[in-house]
Amino acid sequence: MSAPGLPGEGERPVFEEPWQAQAFALAVQLQAAGAFSWAEWTDALAHELARPDRGGAGYYERWVAALEGLVASRGLAPLDEIERRKADWAAAYRRTPHGSPVVLA
């Protein structure tokens, strides 16, 4: 039995795509692990949301951008490494047949 009044219950899902839920969970877990405070997170997200539209970036694309910025600024991963991994995933996605799991080479 689910808790009453949860967002999306009986309505549209809270997340439109699985990656959005994963990005949300990652931010929550990094905060819980002490990588940054919740206030730092909300400041980073607010800053990202206040930026001019970046080619149709939606809410969770901006969520990821804020998360990437915090991860880089905290020294958890250098920004160039984050960009390289994103490019690796994009290439893997493009070469993966529809319906198959995406695997990094």
CORNORRA-V115533 format. One record per residue. N is the residue number from 0. RES is the residue in three letters. SS is DSSP state (H for helix, E for strand, C for the rest). Layout:
# CORNORRA-V115533
n = (N/N)
res = (RES/RES)
ss = (SS/SS)
This chain:
# CORNORRA-V115533
n = (0/1/2/3/4/5/6/7/8/9/10/11/12/13/14/15/16/17/18/19/20/21/22/23/24/25/26/27/28/29/30/31/32/33/34/35/36/37/38/39/40/41/42/43/44/45/46/47/48/49/50/51/52/53/54/55/56/57/58/59/60/61/62/63/64/65/66/67/68/69/70/71/72/73/74/75/76/77/78/79/80/81/82/83/84/85/86/87/88/89/90/91/92/93/94/95/96/97/98/99/100/101/102/103/104)
res = (MET/SER/ALA/PRO/GLY/LEU/PRO/GLY/GLU/GLY/GLU/ARG/PRO/VAL/PHE/GLU/GLU/PRO/TRP/GLN/ALA/GLN/ALA/PHE/ALA/LEU/ALA/VAL/GLN/LEU/GLN/ALA/ALA/GLY/ALA/PHE/SER/TRP/ALA/GLU/TRP/THR/ASP/ALA/LEU/ALA/HIS/GLU/LEU/ALA/ARG/PRO/ASP/ARG/GLY/GLY/ALA/GLY/TYR/TYR/GLU/ARG/TRP/VAL/ALA/ALA/LEU/GLU/GLY/LEU/VAL/ALA/SER/ARG/GLY/LEU/ALA/PRO/LEU/ASP/GLU/ILE/GLU/ARG/ARG/LYS/ALA/ASP/TRP/ALA/ALA/ALA/TYR/ARG/ARG/THR/PRO/HIS/GLY/SER/PRO/VAL/VAL/LEU/ALA)
ss = (C/C/C/C/C/C/C/C/C/C/C/C/C/C/C/C/C/H/H/H/H/H/H/H/H/H/H/H/H/H/H/H/C/C/C/C/C/H/H/H/H/H/H/H/H/H/H/H/H/H/C/C/C/C/C/C/C/C/H/H/H/H/H/H/H/H/H/H/H/H/H/H/H/C/C/C/C/C/H/H/H/H/H/H/H/H/H/H/H/H/H/H/H/H/H/C/C/C/C/C/C/C/C/C/C)
